[in-house]
Amino acid sequence: MNEKAGIVAKVVLASLVISLLIKYVGPLLPIPANDAIALVAISTPATVMAIVMVRRSIFRAS
């Protein structure tokens, strides 16, 4: 049970760091606000996770 609590704590800490970076460092970046940038920002995490899951399933099958 202690191992699970450690993993949850690491995820919460990583989430906190990422959210603080987005809140305070994000506005300093010179990224233009347009539809293409928004589409890439929204679809990138899902695409990366899909690639990781497909690769894991291929390597487990062989």
Secondary structure in CASP SS format (residue, H / E / C, confidence):
PFRMAT SS
TARGET T0000
AUTHOR 0000-0000-0000
METHOD secondary structure of the structure
MODEL  1
M C 1.00
N H 1.00
E H 1.00
K H 1.00
A H 1.00
G H 1.00
I H 1.00
V H 1.00
A H 1.00
K H 1.00
V H 1.00
V H 1.00
L H 1.00
A H 1.00
S H 1.00
L H 1.00
V H 1.00
I H 1.00
S H 1.00
L H 1.00
L H 1.00
I H 1.00
K H 1.00
Y H 1.00
V H 1.00
G H 1.00
P H 1.00
L H 1.00
L C 1.00
P C 1.00
I C 1.00
P C 1.00
A C 1.00
N C 1.00
D H 1.00
A H 1.00
I H 1.00
A H 1.00
L H 1.00
V H 1.00
A H 1.00
I H 1.00
S H 1.00
T H 1.00
P H 1.00
A H 1.00
T H 1.00
V H 1.00
M H 1.00
A H 1.00
I H 1.00
V H 1.00
M H 1.00
V H 1.00
R H 1.00
R H 1.00
S H 1.00
I H 1.00
F H 1.00
R H 1.00
A H 1.00
S C 1.00
END
